[in-house]
Amino acid sequence: MVLSTPDILARLVAEPTLSRTSNLALLDYVENLLRPVGARIERFAHADGSRANLFATIGPDGPGGVVLSGHTDVVPVEGQAWSRDPFTLAEHDGRFYGRGTADMKGFVAASLRAALLAAGRPLLRPLHLAFSYDEEIGCIGVRGMIEALATRTERPALCIVGEPTEMRIASGHKGKRALRACCHGQEGHSALAPNALNALHLGAAFIQSLQARQDALADHGARDADYDIPYSTIHAGMMRGGTALNIVPNRCEIDFEIRNIAEDDPVDILSGIAADAEAIAAPYRNRFPMACIEIEEVSGYPGLATRPDAAVVRLLARLLGDDTTLKVAFGTEGGLFDEALGLSTAVCGPGSMEQGHKPDEFVSRSQLDRCDAMLARLIAELETTG
């Protein structure tokens, strides 16, 4: 008898696979489910061996088929007021509570159940599962698996990324660049502050320049009305500097991001930001030769802009009985599967991101049931030619 999706989900939630920590116990559980039914499984490990991606195939060898993609890592629970143990699945009033239930172990559980069902069926095209690590910190982990798959001549055709969309078809999301600006000044005693160069002041001016760039994008930039925020955005999230009140700080770091719609090139946006940084620091350089604002990229991922008539959208429309599409505010690994592997990719999964990253995160039973039904119809499609 095939395990239910909630049964599998309970085991997945019990593994506290926080980003940058091991997910190997979870992958061991996945392998113990899939190997006995004949799945062909590969792991693509992080350099330190503590965590890995897993790629599994059910059905015939060869090109084509569909990838069900999900990440195994979750965000922390520290500082959140949970009313229950976040790593023990609990059902109440038709909702399953636990860290990662919505984002996105609910879909991973449904995918595993679908693979178990598919193993006993005469598939003509393969079903693939792609489970990654460290997605929550910038879609970092999946890249090793994608790089390996990119070297192969035989690849899947379609990819469904199961981030929570309430089982609606998401054809697009913005790209993201996470960046760090390091402002260099000259330290000194605060009683003689005018004789020094305060790096925090440089940072404050830099943040003002980011806000001016954001205002220009909002007022005059390209638009995509399918997004809640229909233009590209620039956001400063963290600022660090200084060691004591009576010391003029010589260093300040600012973490900021660009989230761009497809119509905007993030390289062009960043070029303008770099020009602003130089304009801020240059006037001080006669007195303080070290004055500068250096910008480095920390992480990033491409956006997703799948056409409404793309093969994966047509497939999902058949499976769901609804061809309506939307674009989501959050990022996914979908842009990497599309850009690096050329897979026709869309996002569709159970639950809502409104529940993600919050205390008492949940996914409803009805959403899991809808996902199970969609994947059952997918298996039936894989039994046909085309």
Summary of the structure (lengths in Angstrom):
residues: 386
radius of gyration: 23.5
end to end distance: 30.4
largest distance: 79.9
contacts: 1347
relative contact order: 0.19
helix: 34%
strand: 26%
